[in-house]
Amino acid sequence: MAYAYMFKYIIVGDTNVGKSCLLLGFTDRRFRADHDVTIGVEFGTRSVFVDDLPMKIQIWDTAGQESFRSITRAYYRGATGCLLVYDISRRETFEHVTQWLQDVRNGCSSKTTIMMVGNKSDLPRRQVTYEEGARFAKENGLSFIETSAKTADNVDAAFLETAHEIHTSIKNGVFDLTCQSHGIKVGMPLNILGAGDDKIKPQNSLASTCAC
């Protein structure tokens, strides 16, 4: 499918918080309870409509183990969006979010949109309240959502709301679209895609000097 923009996402967080299940739920619309622990990185992609425009989202799911941290950090560069995931039933994964956030901010652009995700909201045994997650996100300038990869609750919303925020930033002129270091690739002109009177004017030429 032709797209107006392509975004690069990363998914980060501790091991076994459900990062790979969120990726699989979004890209393949299915859940695997026996998903193997990610070794290094996994990749997925999905074409969607955001604000009535076709978008393509490329997603890199990174391993949560410390032994792979040096490998996965290499994928942070050029990420437009980030899902920062913890498990609402394991408090230590929430306590580690601060370190993950620091890693993301050190490795990504200051313009990267970060969505904090409290996953496994279907579990009855909760160790992190919704209010705690929302408060942390607000204090750190992040978006926030709770999801269940098992029931698919809010899985699409986590990815699509992030894409909507990125698209809003594009419309507000936050990104230099002649430079792909932000993880945004411009696709077909919007008039060809039938975007009507949308005021976004993508810059298709990448030959000009990158100001980022």
C-alpha positions as CSV (number, residue, x, y, z in Angstrom):
1,M,0.0,0.0,0.0
2,A,1.3,3.5,-0.9
3,Y,1.8,5.6,2.2
4,A,2.1,9.3,3.0
5,Y,4.7,8.7,5.8
6,M,6.6,5.8,7.2
7,F,7.5,5.9,10.9
8,K,10.2,3.9,12.8
9,Y,9.1,2.6,16.2
10,I,11.1,0.8,19.0
11,I,9.6,-1.1,21.8
12,V,11.6,-1.2,25.0
13,G,11.2,-2.5,28.6
14,D,12.1,-5.4,30.8
15,T,12.0,-9.1,29.8
16,N,8.6,-10.7,29.8
17,V,6.6,-7.5,30.0
18,G,4.8,-8.5,26.7
19,K,6.7,-6.4,24.2
20,S,6.8,-9.2,21.5
21,C,3.1,-10.0,22.2
22,L,2.2,-6.3,21.6
23,L,4.1,-6.4,18.3
24,L,2.5,-9.6,17.2
25,G,-0.9,-8.3,18.3
26,F,-0.6,-5.1,16.3
27,T,1.0,-6.6,13.1
28,D,-0.6,-10.0,13.0
29,R,-3.8,-9.5,15.1
30,R,-3.0,-12.6,17.2
31,F,-1.7,-13.6,20.6
32,R,0.9,-16.3,21.5
33,A,1.1,-17.2,25.2
34,D,4.2,-19.2,24.6
35,H,6.2,-16.5,22.8
36,D,9.9,-17.1,23.1
37,V,12.1,-14.5,24.8
38,T,13.5,-12.1,22.2
39,I,17.1,-12.6,21.3
40,G,18.5,-9.2,20.1
41,V,15.6,-7.7,18.1
42,E,12.5,-8.7,16.3
43,F,10.9,-6.7,13.4
44,G,7.3,-6.1,12.2
45,T,5.4,-3.7,10.0
46,R,1.8,-2.7,9.4
47,S,0.1,-0.2,7.1
48,V,-2.6,1.8,8.8
49,F,-4.7,4.9,8.3
50,V,-4.0,7.8,10.7
51,D,-5.9,11.1,10.4
52,D,-7.4,9.7,7.1
53,L,-3.9,9.3,5.6
54,P,-2.2,6.0,4.8
55,M,0.9,5.4,7.0
56,K,3.4,2.6,7.3
57,I,4.8,1.7,10.8
58,Q,8.0,-0.2,11.1
59,I,8.5,-1.6,14.6
60,W,11.7,-2.9,16.2
61,D,11.1,-5.0,19.3
62,T,14.2,-5.0,21.5
63,A,15.4,-7.6,24.0
64,G,15.0,-6.7,27.6
65,Q,18.0,-8.6,28.9
66,E,21.0,-6.6,30.1
67,S,23.3,-8.9,28.0
68,F,21.7,-7.6,24.8
69,R,21.6,-3.9,25.8
70,S,24.6,-2.8,23.7
71,I,23.1,-4.4,20.6
72,T,19.6,-3.1,21.1
73,R,20.7,0.5,21.8
74,A,21.9,0.6,18.2
75,Y,18.3,0.5,17.1
76,Y,17.3,3.5,19.1
77,R,18.8,5.9,16.7
78,G,16.3,7.3,14.2
79,A,13.3,6.1,16.1
80,T,10.3,8.4,15.6
81,G,8.1,6.6,18.2
82,C,8.8,4.5,21.3
83,L,6.6,2.2,23.3
84,L,8.1,2.0,26.8
85,V,6.5,-1.1,28.3
86,Y,6.1,-2.4,31.9
87,D,4.0,-5.2,33.4
88,I,1.2,-3.9,35.8
89,S,1.5,-7.2,37.7
90,R,5.2,-6.9,38.4
91,R,6.2,-3.8,40.2
92,E,9.9,-4.1,39.5
93,T,9.3,-3.7,35.8
94,F,7.6,-0.3,36.6
95,E,10.5,0.7,38.8
96,H,12.9,0.0,35.9
97,V,11.1,2.4,33.6
98,T,13.2,5.3,34.8
99,Q,16.4,3.6,33.5
100,W,14.7,2.6,30.2
101,L,13.5,6.2,29.8
102,Q,17.0,7.5,30.3
103,D,18.4,5.0,27.8
104,V,15.7,6.1,25.2
105,R,16.4,9.8,25.7
106,N,20.1,9.2,25.5
107,G,19.8,7.1,22.3
108,C,16.9,8.8,20.5
109,S,16.1,12.3,19.3
110,S,14.6,14.7,21.7
111,K,11.7,14.8,19.2
112,T,10.9,11.1,19.6
113,T,7.3,10.5,20.8
114,I,7.3,8.2,23.8
115,M,4.2,6.2,24.8
116,M,4.4,4.5,28.2
117,V,2.5,1.3,28.2
118,G,1.2,-0.6,31.2
119,N,0.7,-4.1,29.8
120,K,-1.2,-7.1,31.0
121,S,-4.2,-5.1,32.3
122,D,-6.3,-8.3,32.1
123,L,-4.5,-9.8,35.1
124,P,-6.4,-9.5,38.4
125,R,-3.2,-9.3,40.4
126,R,-2.1,-5.7,40.0
127,Q,1.0,-4.2,41.6
128,V,1.0,-0.9,39.8
129,T,-2.1,1.2,39.8
130,Y,-3.3,3.1,36.7
131,E,-2.9,6.4,38.6
132,E,0.8,5.6,39.4
133,G,1.5,5.0,35.7
134,A,-0.4,8.1,34.6
135,R,1.3,10.2,37.2
136,F,4.8,9.0,36.1
137,A,4.0,9.6,32.5
138,K,2.7,13.1,33.2
139,E,5.7,14.1,35.3
140,N,8.0,12.9,32.5
141,G,6.2,14.4,29.5
142,L,5.1,11.0,28.2
143,S,1.8,9.7,26.8
144,F,0.2,6.8,28.7
145,I,-2.0,3.9,28.1
146,E,-2.8,0.5,29.6
147,T,-3.1,-2.5,27.3
148,S,-3.7,-6.2,27.3
149,A,-1.9,-8.1,24.5
150,K,-3.9,-11.2,25.5
151,T,-7.3,-9.6,25.0
152,A,-6.1,-7.1,22.4
153,D,-7.5,-4.3,24.6
154,N,-5.9,-0.9,23.5
155,V,-3.1,-2.7,21.5
156,D,-3.9,-0.8,18.3
157,A,-4.5,2.4,20.3
158,A,-1.0,2.3,21.7
159,F,0.5,2.3,18.3
160,L,-2.0,4.5,16.5
161,E,-2.2,7.2,19.2
162,T,1.6,7.4,19.0
163,A,1.3,7.8,15.2
164,H,-1.3,10.5,15.6
165,E,1.0,12.5,17.9
166,I,3.9,12.1,15.4
167,H,1.6,13.3,12.6
168,T,0.5,16.3,14.6
169,S,4.2,17.2,15.1
170,I,4.7,16.9,11.3
171,K,1.8,19.3,10.7
172,N,3.2,21.7,13.3
173,G,6.6,21.8,11.5
174,V,8.5,20.0,14.3
175,F,10.5,17.8,11.9
176,D,12.8,18.6,9.0
177,L,11.3,16.2,6.4
178,T,14.4,16.5,4.2
179,C,16.3,14.5,6.8
180,Q,15.5,10.9,7.6
181,S,17.5,10.8,10.9
182,H,14.2,11.3,12.7
183,G,12.9,8.0,11.4
184,I,10.3,9.5,9.1
185,K,10.2,8.6,5.5
186,V,8.1,10.6,3.1
187,G,6.0,8.6,0.7
188,M,3.8,9.6,-2.2
189,P,2.6,13.3,-2.5
190,L,-0.6,13.8,-0.6
191,N,-2.5,15.1,-3.7
192,I,-1.8,11.8,-5.4
193,L,-3.0,9.9,-2.3
194,G,-6.2,12.0,-2.3
195,A,-5.6,13.9,0.9
196,G,-7.8,16.8,-0.4
197,D,-7.3,20.1,1.4
198,D,-4.9,18.7,4.0
199,K,-2.3,21.4,4.6
200,I,0.7,19.1,5.0
201,K,3.2,19.5,2.3
202,P,5.8,16.6,2.3
203,Q,9.2,17.4,1.0
204,N,10.1,14.6,-1.4
205,S,13.6,15.8,-2.3
206,L,16.2,14.5,0.0
207,A,19.0,16.3,-1.8
208,S,18.8,19.5,0.2
209,T,21.0,20.0,3.3
210,C,19.8,18.2,6.4
211,A,19.3,20.7,9.3
212,C,18.8,18.1,12.1
